[in-house]
């Protein structure tokens, strides 16, 4: 048999979809499963956005667009970044992409060489490590410590910078912990990157999903003109996961490479999806505040519930829609506890180790579910431990 490439053997997927498959198999066996494994809002795309997409199809917006994206959406992104990040990028800095993951992949392709070192959070989003591995780079893990509310510490980054460090990846609000970094922390990271001539990719897919904290960006220092890259998208706070739509703000010399990657990989982002994105950014956004009001109620409910379970303790996340409870006192490791919850309680969640080795001793719950299901899940978990 002909061998596959070495790179193809270094890339890996996400545990969330593996657990979802297990849960669905149990459901096919007529077992009731409560889902907390997939990071997807439990609301539908707002009607004005969906209508804009439908109208675009009716108006024959179904052909190729420029690979970099339609001007109308790129201009809307200009306005959005100015309003939410405090600087106005040039139009030539903006690239529209089919979901945030291609943004991560292409940005790393444009910055990282084999043998380079990439610094990122652990526990953290699996794609960072997967792409680093695929590119032949070395992942340098920054442990997220519960005592620091799972925020990435700039001092830890500074201590791990070497002459091989090429890239720092920042994710705030963060998946899987729900932590939100402070402006001071992000400013210090941006200063380190400038001092040591390192790129920063700032994954801000949950930028509008904060509770008591305000969102800040490491790209403010150079306005994404020299060494920082801003990634954001529509999946989470517009409930558009299936539309596959995001954007990159990057230095102009990188944008040319990103454009070529898009041409080679996907040609362009779907036209009608882009027109839906224009409506999302320029139309009524009251949906977001209503969604976050509901998520805050769910957050408080699940954190209170998890803290009532023997052996569990859980900080209240400052952003996104993930709870990351400490389960060390159950005397189970993360995988054992996740399996116990799935098979004994009918509750699908993810082991913290799905997000890296420093996730050991924790679970991730995506609380994009109903209050009734949250209460029921807590009850089922308690019962499963009592029986055990």
Secondary structure, DSSP 8 states (H G I E B T S, - for coil): -----HHHHH----HHHHHHHHHHHHHHTT---EE-SS---SS---HHHHHHHHHHHHTT--S---TT--HHHHHHHHHHHHHHHS----GGGEEEESSHHHHHHHHHHHH--TT-EEEEEES--HHHHHHHHHTT-EEEEEE--GGGTT---HHHHHHH--TTEEEEEEESS-TTT-----HHHHHHHHHHHHHHT-EEEEE-TTTT-BSSS----GGGTTTTSSSEEEEEESTTTTT-GGG--EEEE--HHHHHHHHHHHHHHTSS--HHHHHHHHHHHHS--HHHHHHHHHHHHHHHHHHHHHHTSTT-B----SBTTEE--B-GGGT--HHHHHHHIIIII-EE-EEGGGG-GGGTTBEEEE--S-HHHHHHHHHHHHHHHHH-
